[in-house]
Amino acid sequence: MHFYGELTKTAEGCRILEEKGHFNEFAQFIVTCKDEDEDLEVIIKLKSCLWAVGNIGANDGGIPFLEKSGIVKEIVSIAETSSIVSLKGYYYLR
């Protein structure tokens, strides 16, 4: 179980997630840092953002967050082009 994944299982949880803006922060970090291949701290944070976004999108309530943000395109780009092998498949491990 993942906290953000559990939030998106209820309408109230989705409302809270929207209000707090955490999803948007995760998505923005992914967009900004998707090409990082040297800074280990950034790569680790990028993995955690991918993990959170993946768990959010794993539930019906979370899909609108992904659709609205357009983040799926960025995640596919990471999977296709990242030089960091552990980033390429990180989203799909779930």
C-alpha positions in Angstrom: 0.0 0.0 0.0 1.1 3.5 -0.7 -0.3 6.6 1.0 -1.2 8.5 -2.2 -2.6 5.4 -3.8 -4.9 4.9 -0.8 -6.0 8.5 -1.0 -7.3 8.2 -4.5 -9.6 5.3 -3.5 -12.1 7.8 -2.1 -13.7 11.0 -3.4 -12.6 12.7 -0.1 -9.1 11.6 -0.6 -9.0 12.9 -4.1 -10.3 16.2 -2.9 -7.6 16.4 -0.3 -4.9 15.5 -2.8 -6.2 18.2 -5.1 -6.3 20.8 -2.4 -2.8 20.1 -1.1 -1.3 20.2 -4.6 1.1 17.3 -3.9 0.3 15.6 -7.3 1.2 18.8 -9.1 4.4 19.1 -7.2 5.3 15.5 -8.2 4.4 16.0 -11.8 6.4 19.3 -12.0 9.5 17.6 -10.5 9.2 14.8 -13.0 8.9 17.2 -15.9 11.8 19.4 -14.7 14.2 16.6 -13.8 13.3 13.8 -16.3 16.6 14.1 -18.1 18.8 14.0 -15.0 21.5 11.4 -15.2 24.2 12.5 -12.7 22.9 13.9 -9.5 22.0 10.9 -7.3 19.8 12.9 -4.9 17.7 14.2 -7.8 17.4 10.7 -9.3 16.2 9.3 -6.0 13.6 12.0 -5.6 12.6 11.5 -9.2 12.0 7.8 -8.5 9.9 8.6 -5.5 7.8 11.0 -7.5 7.3 8.4 -10.2 6.3 5.9 -7.5 3.8 8.3 -6.0 2.3 9.2 -9.4 2.1 5.5 -10.4 0.2 4.7 -7.2 -2.1 7.6 -7.7 -2.8 6.5 -11.2 -3.4 2.9 -10.2 -6.9 3.7 -9.0 -9.9 5.1 -10.9 -10.0 8.2 -8.7 -6.4 9.0 -9.6 -6.7 8.7 -13.4 -8.1 12.2 -13.8 -5.0 13.6 -12.1 -2.8 11.9 -14.8 -5.1 13.0 -17.6 -5.3 16.6 -16.5 -1.6 17.0 -16.0 -0.4 15.2 -19.2 2.3 13.5 -17.1 1.9 10.2 -18.9 3.7 11.5 -21.9 6.6 12.5 -19.7 6.8 9.2 -18.0 6.8 7.4 -21.4 9.6 9.7 -22.4 11.6 8.6 -19.4 10.9 4.9 -20.1 12.0 5.4 -23.7 15.0 7.7 -23.4 16.5 7.8 -19.9 20.1 6.7 -19.6 19.4 5.5 -16.1 18.2 1.9 -16.4 16.6 1.9 -13.0 14.5 5.0 -14.0 13.4 3.5 -17.3 11.5 0.7 -15.6 10.8 2.2 -12.2 7.2 3.2 -13.0 6.4 -0.2 -14.3 7.6 -2.2 -11.3 4.3 -1.7 -9.5 
